[in-house]
Amino acid sequence: MSGKRVIGLVLVVIGIIALAYQGISWTTHKKVVDLGPIQASKTEHHDIPLPPIVGVLALVGGILVLVTDRS
């Protein structure tokens, strides 16, 4: 397998994953108050949005690399 084919396949996979998930999100838990037996915690949701154009560009770029590798 040539290097171009590997790069093309990686770009296609990244493009499909980017289109499927459209971002990264995670949750953190922070302790706000800790007064002996009384505890309060806060849940925070964090998001890093990924525009669909990034997935489309990676997918199209990977397909182009695969197509040009054949010739």
PDB file of N, CA, C and O in Angstrom, chain B, residues numbered from 101:
ATOM      1  N   MET B 101       0.847  -1.170   0.000  1.00  0.00           N
ATOM      2  CA  MET B 101       0.000   0.000   0.000  1.00  0.00           C
ATOM      3  C   MET B 101       0.893   1.233   0.000  1.00  0.00           C
ATOM      4  O   MET B 101       1.787   1.361   0.836  1.00  0.00           O
ATOM      5  N   SER B 102       0.650   2.129  -0.929  1.00  0.00           N
ATOM      6  CA  SER B 102       1.491   3.322  -1.033  1.00  0.00           C
ATOM      7  C   SER B 102       1.105   4.362   0.007  1.00  0.00           C
ATOM      8  O   SER B 102       0.039   4.292   0.618  1.00  0.00           O
ATOM      9  N   GLY B 103       1.986   5.315   0.190  1.00  0.00           N
ATOM     10  CA  GLY B 103       1.753   6.374   1.172  1.00  0.00           C
ATOM     11  C   GLY B 103       0.553   7.231   0.828  1.00  0.00           C
ATOM     12  O   GLY B 103      -0.186   7.662   1.712  1.00  0.00           O
ATOM     13  N   LYS B 104       0.357   7.481  -0.483  1.00  0.00           N
ATOM     14  CA  LYS B 104      -0.792   8.290  -0.897  1.00  0.00           C
ATOM     15  C   LYS B 104      -2.107   7.588  -0.562  1.00  0.00           C
ATOM     16  O   LYS B 104      -3.071   8.225  -0.135  1.00  0.00           O
ATOM     17  N   ARG B 105      -2.135   6.274  -0.761  1.00  0.00           N
ATOM     18  CA  ARG B 105      -3.363   5.531  -0.486  1.00  0.00           C
ATOM     19  C   ARG B 105      -3.690   5.566   1.007  1.00  0.00           C
ATOM     20  O   ARG B 105      -4.855   5.690   1.386  1.00  0.00           O
ATOM     21  N   VAL B 106      -2.671   5.456   1.847  1.00  0.00           N
ATOM     22  CA  VAL B 106      -2.889   5.507   3.301  1.00  0.00           C
ATOM     23  C   VAL B 106      -3.417   6.881   3.699  1.00  0.00           C
ATOM     24  O   VAL B 106      -4.362   6.980   4.482  1.00  0.00           O
ATOM     25  N   ILE B 107      -2.813   7.940   3.167  1.00  0.00           N
ATOM     26  CA  ILE B 107      -3.268   9.303   3.473  1.00  0.00           C
ATOM     27  C   ILE B 107      -4.704   9.499   3.010  1.00  0.00           C
ATOM     28  O   ILE B 107      -5.509  10.099   3.722  1.00  0.00           O
ATOM     29  N   GLY B 108      -5.029   9.000   1.826  1.00  0.00           N
ATOM     30  CA  GLY B 108      -6.392   9.112   1.318  1.00  0.00           C
ATOM     31  C   GLY B 108      -7.394   8.403   2.191  1.00  0.00           C
ATOM     32  O   GLY B 108      -8.463   8.942   2.475  1.00  0.00           O
ATOM     33  N   LEU B 109      -7.060   7.187   2.627  1.00  0.00           N
ATOM     34  CA  LEU B 109      -7.967   6.443   3.497  1.00  0.00           C
ATOM     35  C   LEU B 109      -8.139   7.124   4.846  1.00  0.00           C
ATOM     36  O   LEU B 109      -9.245   7.160   5.386  1.00  0.00           O
ATOM     37  N   VAL B 110      -7.055   7.664   5.396  1.00  0.00           N
ATOM     38  CA  VAL B 110      -7.143   8.371   6.678  1.00  0.00           C
ATOM     39  C   VAL B 110      -8.035   9.605   6.543  1.00  0.00           C
ATOM     40  O   VAL B 110      -8.849   9.877   7.425  1.00  0.00           O
ATOM     41  N   LEU B 111      -7.890  10.348   5.455  1.00  0.00           N
ATOM     42  CA  LEU B 111      -8.738  11.531   5.245  1.00  0.00           C
ATOM     43  C   LEU B 111     -10.208  11.151   5.098  1.00  0.00           C
ATOM     44  O   LEU B 111     -11.083  11.845   5.616  1.00  0.00           O
ATOM     45  N   VAL B 112     -10.481  10.060   4.398  1.00  0.00           N
ATOM     46  CA  VAL B 112     -11.867   9.619   4.240  1.00  0.00           C
ATOM     47  C   VAL B 112     -12.460   9.237   5.603  1.00  0.00           C
ATOM     48  O   VAL B 112     -13.592   9.608   5.913  1.00  0.00           O
ATOM     49  N   VAL B 113     -11.705   8.507   6.404  1.00  0.00           N
ATOM     50  CA  VAL B 113     -12.201   8.100   7.729  1.00  0.00           C
ATOM     51  C   VAL B 113     -12.424   9.316   8.615  1.00  0.00           C
ATOM     52  O   VAL B 113     -13.444   9.406   9.298  1.00  0.00           O
ATOM     53  N   ILE B 114     -11.476  10.260   8.610  1.00  0.00           N
ATOM     54  CA  ILE B 114     -11.633  11.483   9.407  1.00  0.00           C
ATOM     55  C   ILE B 114     -12.854  12.270   8.945  1.00  0.00           C
ATOM     56  O   ILE B 114     -13.598  12.801   9.770  1.00  0.00           O
ATOM     57  N   GLY B 115     -13.063  12.349   7.644  1.00  0.00           N
ATOM     58  CA  GLY B 115     -14.227  13.060   7.114  1.00  0.00           C
ATOM     59  C   GLY B 115     -15.540  12.441   7.550  1.00  0.00           C
ATOM     60  O   GLY B 115     -16.477  13.150   7.917  1.00  0.00           O
ATOM     61  N   ILE B 116     -15.611  11.105   7.511  1.00  0.00           N
ATOM     62  CA  ILE B 116     -16.835  10.416   7.925  1.00  0.00           C
ATOM     63  C   ILE B 116     -17.088  10.617   9.420  1.00  0.00           C
ATOM     64  O   ILE B 116     -18.221  10.868   9.831  1.00  0.00           O
ATOM     65  N   ILE B 117     -16.041  10.507  10.224  1.00  0.00           N
ATOM     66  CA  ILE B 117     -16.194  10.703  11.673  1.00  0.00           C
ATOM     67  C   ILE B 117     -16.601  12.143  11.982  1.00  0.00           C
ATOM     68  O   ILE B 117     -17.454  12.373  12.840  1.00  0.00           O
ATOM     69  N   ALA B 118     -15.997  13.116  11.289  1.00  0.00           N
ATOM     70  CA  ALA B 118     -16.330  14.528  11.525  1.00  0.00           C
ATOM     71  C   ALA B 118     -17.782  14.815  11.147  1.00  0.00           C
ATOM     72  O   ALA B 118     -18.456  15.587  11.829  1.00  0.00           O
ATOM     73  N   LEU B 119     -18.269  14.205  10.074  1.00  0.00           N
ATOM     74  CA  LEU B 119     -19.664  14.415   9.687  1.00  0.00           C
ATOM     75  C   LEU B 119     -20.630  13.714  10.644  1.00  0.00           C
ATOM     76  O   LEU B 119     -21.734  14.206  10.881  1.00  0.00           O
ATOM     77  N   ALA B 120     -20.226  12.587  11.186  1.00  0.00           N
ATOM     78  CA  ALA B 120     -21.117  11.837  12.074  1.00  0.00           C
ATOM     79  C   ALA B 120     -21.245  12.507  13.440  1.00  0.00           C
ATOM     80  O   ALA B 120     -22.348  12.598  13.979  1.00  0.00           O
ATOM     81  N   TYR B 121     -20.139  12.972  14.004  1.00  0.00           N
ATOM     82  CA  TYR B 121     -20.171  13.510  15.371  1.00  0.00           C
ATOM     83  C   TYR B 121     -20.349  15.018  15.434  1.00  0.00           C
ATOM     84  O   TYR B 121     -20.950  15.512  16.388  1.00  0.00           O
ATOM     85  N   GLN B 122     -19.862  15.755  14.478  1.00  0.00           N
ATOM     86  CA  GLN B 122     -19.985  17.214  14.379  1.00  0.00           C
ATOM     87  C   GLN B 122     -19.533  17.940  15.631  1.00  0.00           C
ATOM     88  O   GLN B 122     -20.095  18.978  15.980  1.00  0.00           O
ATOM     89  N   GLY B 123     -18.541  17.416  16.301  1.00  0.00           N
ATOM     90  CA  GLY B 123     -17.980  18.114  17.453  1.00  0.00           C
ATOM     91  C   GLY B 123     -17.591  17.168  18.570  1.00  0.00           C
ATOM     92  O   GLY B 123     -17.891  15.975  18.545  1.00  0.00           O
ATOM     93  N   ILE B 124     -16.919  17.735  19.540  1.00  0.00           N
ATOM     94  CA  ILE B 124     -16.464  16.984  20.697  1.00  0.00           C
ATOM     95  C   ILE B 124     -17.123  17.594  21.927  1.00  0.00           C
ATOM     96  O   ILE B 124     -17.142  18.815  22.084  1.00  0.00           O
ATOM     97  N   SER B 125     -17.661  16.749  22.796  1.00  0.00           N
ATOM     98  CA  SER B 125     -18.271  17.262  24.021  1.00  0.00           C
ATOM     99  C   SER B 125     -17.864  16.381  25.190  1.00  0.00           C
ATOM    100  O   SER B 125     -17.636  15.181  25.039  1.00  0.00           O
ATOM    101  N   TRP B 126     -17.778  17.006  26.360  1.00  0.00           N
ATOM    102  CA  TRP B 126     -17.458  16.278  27.577  1.00  0.00           C
ATOM    103  C   TRP B 126     -18.081  16.985  28.765  1.00  0.00           C
ATOM    104  O   TRP B 126     -18.467  18.151  28.681  1.00  0.00           O
ATOM    105  N   THR B 127     -18.174  16.266  29.871  1.00  0.00           N
ATOM    106  CA  THR B 127     -18.799  16.773  31.089  1.00  0.00           C
ATOM    107  C   THR B 127     -17.793  16.725  32.226  1.00  0.00           C
ATOM    108  O   THR B 127     -17.067  15.743  32.384  1.00  0.00           O
ATOM    109  N   THR B 128     -17.754  17.797  33.020  1.00  0.00           N
ATOM    110  CA  THR B 128     -16.904  17.822  34.207  1.00  0.00           C
ATOM    111  C   THR B 128     -17.773  18.068  35.434  1.00  0.00           C
ATOM    112  O   THR B 128     -18.806  18.734  35.361  1.00  0.00           O
ATOM    113  N   HIS B 129     -17.340  17.528  36.541  1.00  0.00           N
ATOM    114  CA  HIS B 129     -18.042  17.719  37.809  1.00  0.00           C
ATOM    115  C   HIS B 129     -17.116  18.491  38.746  1.00  0.00           C
ATOM    116  O   HIS B 129     -15.971  18.097  38.969  1.00  0.00           O
ATOM    117  N   LYS B 130     -17.627  19.592  39.289  1.00  0.00           N
ATOM    118  CA  LYS B 130     -16.845  20.414  40.220  1.00  0.00           C
ATOM    119  C   LYS B 130     -17.551  20.461  41.565  1.00  0.00           C
ATOM    120  O   LYS B 130     -18.773  20.588  41.643  1.00  0.00           O
ATOM    121  N   LYS B 131     -16.764  20.358  42.609  1.00  0.00           N
ATOM    122  CA  LYS B 131     -17.299  20.476  43.956  1.00  0.00           C
ATOM    123  C   LYS B 131     -17.379  21.970  44.289  1.00  0.00           C
ATOM    124  O   LYS B 131     -16.358  22.658  44.301  1.00  0.00           O
ATOM    125  N   VAL B 132     -18.578  22.467  44.557  1.00  0.00           N
ATOM    126  CA  VAL B 132     -18.790  23.881  44.821  1.00  0.00           C
ATOM    127  C   VAL B 132     -18.701  24.168  46.315  1.00  0.00           C
ATOM    128  O   VAL B 132     -18.020  25.106  46.731  1.00  0.00           O
ATOM    129  N   VAL B 133     -19.384  23.368  47.119  1.00  0.00           N
ATOM    130  CA  VAL B 133     -19.415  23.566  48.571  1.00  0.00           C
ATOM    131  C   VAL B 133     -19.108  22.237  49.247  1.00  0.00           C
ATOM    132  O   VAL B 133     -19.639  21.191  48.873  1.00  0.00           O
ATOM    133  N   ASP B 134     -18.236  22.303  50.253  1.00  0.00           N
ATOM    134  CA  ASP B 134     -17.919  21.108  51.036  1.00  0.00           C
ATOM    135  C   ASP B 134     -17.841  21.522  52.504  1.00  0.00           C
ATOM    136  O   ASP B 134     -16.770  21.863  53.006  1.00  0.00           O
ATOM    137  N   LEU B 135     -18.977  21.488  53.181  1.00  0.00           N
ATOM    138  CA  LEU B 135     -19.065  21.878  54.591  1.00  0.00           C
ATOM    139  C   LEU B 135     -19.426  20.662  55.429  1.00  0.00           C
ATOM    140  O   LEU B 135     -20.579  20.483  55.819  1.00  0.00           O
ATOM    141  N   GLY B 136     -18.442  19.841  55.696  1.00  0.00           N
ATOM    142  CA  GLY B 136     -18.685  18.639  56.493  1.00  0.00           C
ATOM    143  C   GLY B 136     -19.598  17.684  55.756  1.00  0.00           C
ATOM    144  O   GLY B 136     -19.256  17.208  54.674  1.00  0.00           O
ATOM    145  N   PRO B 137     -20.782  17.391  56.343  1.00  0.00           N
ATOM    146  CA  PRO B 137     -21.687  16.446  55.686  1.00  0.00           C
ATOM    147  C   PRO B 137     -22.463  17.065  54.517  1.00  0.00           C
ATOM    148  O   PRO B 137     -23.116  16.347  53.759  1.00  0.00           O
ATOM    149  N   ILE B 138     -22.396  18.372  54.372  1.00  0.00           N
ATOM    150  CA  ILE B 138     -23.115  19.047  53.289  1.00  0.00           C
ATOM    151  C   ILE B 138     -22.158  19.269  52.121  1.00  0.00           C
ATOM    152  O   ILE B 138     -21.114  19.905  52.263  1.00  0.00           O
ATOM    153  N   GLN B 139     -22.534  18.736  50.979  1.00  0.00           N
ATOM    154  CA  GLN B 139     -21.718  18.899  49.781  1.00  0.00           C
ATOM    155  C   GLN B 139     -22.611  19.298  48.621  1.00  0.00           C
ATOM    156  O   GLN B 139     -23.739  18.824  48.486  1.00  0.00           O
ATOM    157  N   ALA B 140     -22.088  20.171  47.799  1.00  0.00           N
ATOM    158  CA  ALA B 140     -22.799  20.574  46.591  1.00  0.00           C
ATOM    159  C   ALA B 140     -21.814  20.503  45.431  1.00  0.00           C
ATOM    160  O   ALA B 140     -20.662  20.922  45.545  1.00  0.00           O
ATOM    161  N   SER B 141     -22.285  19.971  44.327  1.00  0.00           N
ATOM    162  CA  SER B 141     -21.424  19.881  43.152  1.00  0.00           C
ATOM    163  C   SER B 141     -22.139  20.472  41.941  1.00  0.00           C
ATOM    164  O   SER B 141     -23.364  20.596  41.912  1.00  0.00           O
ATOM    165  N   LYS B 142     -21.351  20.826  40.965  1.00  0.00           N
ATOM    166  CA  LYS B 142     -21.863  21.461  39.763  1.00  0.00           C
ATOM    167  C   LYS B 142     -21.393  20.656  38.555  1.00  0.00           C
ATOM    168  O   LYS B 142     -20.223  20.282  38.477  1.00  0.00           O
ATOM    169  N   THR B 143     -22.283  20.391  37.630  1.00  0.00           N
ATOM    170  CA  THR B 143     -21.953  19.672  36.410  1.00  0.00           C
ATOM    171  C   THR B 143     -21.861  20.680  35.274  1.00  0.00           C
ATOM    172  O   THR B 143     -22.799  21.438  35.029  1.00  0.00           O
ATOM    173  N   GLU B 144     -20.729  20.684  34.583  1.00  0.00           N
ATOM    174  CA  GLU B 144     -20.531  21.590  33.450  1.00  0.00           C
ATOM    175  C   GLU B 144     -20.373  20.781  32.170  1.00  0.00           C
ATOM    176  O   GLU B 144     -19.633  19.799  32.129  1.00  0.00           O
ATOM    177  N   HIS B 145     -21.071  21.202  31.137  1.00  0.00           N
ATOM    178  CA  HIS B 145     -20.968  20.569  29.827  1.00  0.00           C
ATOM    179  C   HIS B 145     -20.117  21.467  28.926  1.00  0.00           C
ATOM    180  O   HIS B 145     -20.384  22.662  28.803  1.00  0.00           O
ATOM    181  N   HIS B 146     -19.102  20.890  28.303  1.00  0.00           N
ATOM    182  CA  HIS B 146     -18.212  21.620  27.408  1.00  0.00           C
ATOM    183  C   HIS B 146     -18.368  21.069  25.995  1.00  0.00           C
ATOM    184  O   HIS B 146     -18.500  19.861  25.797  1.00  0.00           O
ATOM    185  N   ASP B 147     -18.351  21.972  25.018  1.00  0.00           N
ATOM    186  CA  ASP B 147     -18.487  21.578  23.619  1.00  0.00           C
ATOM    187  C   ASP B 147     -17.429  22.265  22.772  1.00  0.00           C
ATOM    188  O   ASP B 147     -17.113  23.437  22.977  1.00  0.00           O
ATOM    189  N   ILE B 148     -16.889  21.522  21.825  1.00  0.00           N
ATOM    190  CA  ILE B 148     -16.040  22.089  20.782  1.00  0.00           C
ATOM    191  C   ILE B 148     -16.729  21.736  19.468  1.00  0.00           C
ATOM    192  O   ILE B 148     -16.620  20.605  18.995  1.00  0.00           O
ATOM    193  N   PRO B 149     -17.441  22.703  18.872  1.00  0.00           N
ATOM    194  CA  PRO B 149     -18.172  22.394  17.643  1.00  0.00           C
ATOM    195  C   PRO B 149     -17.213  22.203  16.463  1.00  0.00           C
ATOM    196  O   PRO B 149     -16.169  22.850  16.380  1.00  0.00           O
ATOM    197  N   LEU B 150     -17.587  21.315  15.570  1.00  0.00           N
ATOM    198  CA  LEU B 150     -16.810  21.054  14.368  1.00  0.00           C
ATOM    199  C   LEU B 150     -17.729  21.289  13.178  1.00  0.00           C
ATOM    200  O   LEU B 150     -18.680  20.535  12.972  1.00  0.00           O
ATOM    201  N   PRO B 151     -17.455  22.332  12.391  1.00  0.00           N
ATOM    202  CA  PRO B 151     -18.349  22.630  11.270  1.00  0.00           C
ATOM    203  C   PRO B 151     -18.388  21.479  10.266  1.00  0.00           C
ATOM    204  O   PRO B 151     -17.370  20.826  10.036  1.00  0.00           O
ATOM    205  N   PRO B 152     -19.545  21.225   9.672  1.00  0.00           N
ATOM    206  CA  PRO B 152     -19.659  20.133   8.699  1.00  0.00           C
ATOM    207  C   PRO B 152     -18.742  20.314   7.491  1.00  0.00           C
ATOM    208  O   PRO B 152     -18.370  19.332   6.848  1.00  0.00           O
ATOM    209  N   ILE B 153     -18.376  21.547   7.177  1.00  0.00           N
ATOM    210  CA  ILE B 153     -17.514  21.782   6.019  1.00  0.00           C
ATOM    211  C   ILE B 153     -16.159  21.115   6.206  1.00  0.00           C
ATOM    212  O   ILE B 153     -15.534  20.703   5.228  1.00  0.00           O
ATOM    213  N   VAL B 154     -15.694  21.001   7.453  1.00  0.00           N
ATOM    214  CA  VAL B 154     -14.408  20.334   7.716  1.00  0.00           C
ATOM    215  C   VAL B 154     -14.503  18.862   7.337  1.00  0.00           C
ATOM    216  O   VAL B 154     -13.585  18.322   6.719  1.00  0.00           O
ATOM    217  N   GLY B 155     -15.594  18.212   7.698  1.00  0.00           N
ATOM    218  CA  GLY B 155     -15.792  16.815   7.339  1.00  0.00           C
ATOM    219  C   GLY B 155     -15.917  16.612   5.848  1.00  0.00           C
ATOM    220  O   GLY B 155     -15.373  15.658   5.294  1.00  0.00           O
ATOM    221  N   VAL B 156     -16.641  17.520   5.192  1.00  0.00           N
ATOM    222  CA  VAL B 156     -16.815  17.421   3.739  1.00  0.00           C
ATOM    223  C   VAL B 156     -15.477  17.604   3.039  1.00  0.00           C
ATOM    224  O   VAL B 156     -15.154  16.855   2.117  1.00  0.00           O
ATOM    225  N   LEU B 157     -14.693  18.596   3.466  1.00  0.00           N
ATOM    226  CA  LEU B 157     -13.392  18.834   2.839  1.00  0.00           C
ATOM    227  C   LEU B 157     -12.445  17.650   3.031  1.00  0.00           C
ATOM    228  O   LEU B 157     -11.729  17.274   2.102  1.00  0.00           O
ATOM    229  N   ALA B 158     -12.435  17.066   4.213  1.00  0.00           N
ATOM    230  CA  ALA B 158     -11.577  15.902   4.457  1.00  0.00           C
ATOM    231  C   ALA B 158     -12.027  14.716   3.612  1.00  0.00           C
ATOM    232  O   ALA B 158     -11.197  13.999   3.054  1.00  0.00           O
ATOM    233  N   LEU B 159     -13.328  14.508   3.517  1.00  0.00           N
ATOM    234  CA  LEU B 159     -13.866  13.398   2.738  1.00  0.00           C
ATOM    235  C   LEU B 159     -13.555  13.568   1.247  1.00  0.00           C
ATOM    236  O   LEU B 159     -13.082  12.633   0.601  1.00  0.00           O
ATOM    237  N   VAL B 160     -13.817  14.742   0.712  1.00  0.00           N
ATOM    238  CA  VAL B 160     -13.542  15.005  -0.705  1.00  0.00           C
ATOM    239  C   VAL B 160     -12.044  14.946  -0.981  1.00  0.00           C
ATOM    240  O   VAL B 160     -11.622  14.398  -2.000  1.00  0.00           O
ATOM    241  N   GLY B 161     -11.246  15.500  -0.090  1.00  0.00           N
ATOM    242  CA  GLY B 161      -9.790  15.452  -0.271  1.00  0.00           C
ATOM    243  C   GLY B 161      -9.276  14.024  -0.264  1.00  0.00           C
ATOM    244  O   GLY B 161      -8.417  13.672  -1.072  1.00  0.00           O
ATOM    245  N   GLY B 162      -9.788  13.196   0.638  1.00  0.00           N
ATOM    246  CA  GLY B 162      -9.384  11.794   0.677  1.00  0.00           C
ATOM    247  C   GLY B 162      -9.772  11.041  -0.574  1.00  0.00           C
ATOM    248  O   GLY B 162      -8.995  10.234  -1.084  1.00  0.00           O
ATOM    249  N   ILE B 163     -10.977  11.300  -1.076  1.00  0.00           N
ATOM    250  CA  ILE B 163     -11.422  10.652  -2.323  1.00  0.00           C
ATOM    251  C   ILE B 163     -10.555  11.090  -3.493  1.00  0.00           C
ATOM    252  O   ILE B 163     -10.182  10.270  -4.332  1.00  0.00           O
ATOM    253  N   LEU B 164     -10.231  12.379  -3.554  1.00  0.00           N
ATOM    254  CA  LEU B 164      -9.363  12.867  -4.631  1.00  0.00           C
ATOM    255  C   LEU B 164      -7.979  12.233  -4.565  1.00  0.00           C
ATOM    256  O   LEU B 164      -7.420  11.866  -5.599  1.00  0.00           O
ATOM    257  N   VAL B 165      -7.426  12.101  -3.382  1.00  0.00           N
ATOM    258  CA  VAL B 165      -6.111  11.472  -3.251  1.00  0.00           C
ATOM    259  C   VAL B 165      -6.184  10.007  -3.695  1.00  0.00           C
ATOM    260  O   VAL B 165      -5.273   9.523  -4.367  1.00  0.00           O
ATOM    261  N   LEU B 166      -7.243   9.305  -3.330  1.00  0.00           N
ATOM    262  CA  LEU B 166      -7.379   7.913  -3.738  1.00  0.00           C
ATOM    263  C   LEU B 166      -7.541   7.769  -5.254  1.00  0.00           C
ATOM    264  O   LEU B 166      -6.979   6.859  -5.862  1.00  0.00           O
ATOM    265  N   VAL B 167      -8.313   8.676  -5.855  1.00  0.00           N
ATOM    266  CA  VAL B 167      -8.547   8.611  -7.295  1.00  0.00           C
ATOM    267  C   VAL B 167      -7.264   8.934  -8.062  1.00  0.00           C
ATOM    268  O   VAL B 167      -6.948   8.264  -9.045  1.00  0.00           O
ATOM    269  N   THR B 168      -6.534   9.938  -7.629  1.00  0.00           N
ATOM    270  CA  THR B 168      -5.299  10.321  -8.340  1.00  0.00           C
ATOM    271  C   THR B 168      -4.185   9.314  -8.103  1.00  0.00           C
ATOM    272  O   THR B 168      -3.235   9.262  -8.885  1.00  0.00           O
ATOM    273  N   ASP B 169      -4.272   8.515  -7.051  1.00  0.00           N
ATOM    274  CA  ASP B 169      -3.248   7.499  -6.763  1.00  0.00           C
ATOM    275  C   ASP B 169      -3.351   6.323  -7.747  1.00  0.00           C
ATOM    276  O   ASP B 169      -2.357   5.644  -8.006  1.00  0.00           O
ATOM    277  N   ARG B 170      -4.525   6.087  -8.282  1.00  0.00           N
ATOM    278  CA  ARG B 170      -4.728   4.969  -9.199  1.00  0.00           C
ATOM    279  C   ARG B 170      -4.064   5.177 -10.559  1.00  0.00           C
ATOM    280  O   ARG B 170      -3.668   4.218 -11.222  1.00  0.00           O
ATOM    281  N   SER B 171      -3.948   6.430 -10.960  1.00  0.00           N
ATOM    282  CA  SER B 171      -3.389   6.670 -12.295  1.00  0.00           C
ATOM    283  C   SER B 171      -1.891   6.787 -12.299  1.00  0.00           C
ATOM    284  O   SER B 171      -1.290   6.989 -13.354  1.00  0.00           O
TER     285      SER B 171
END
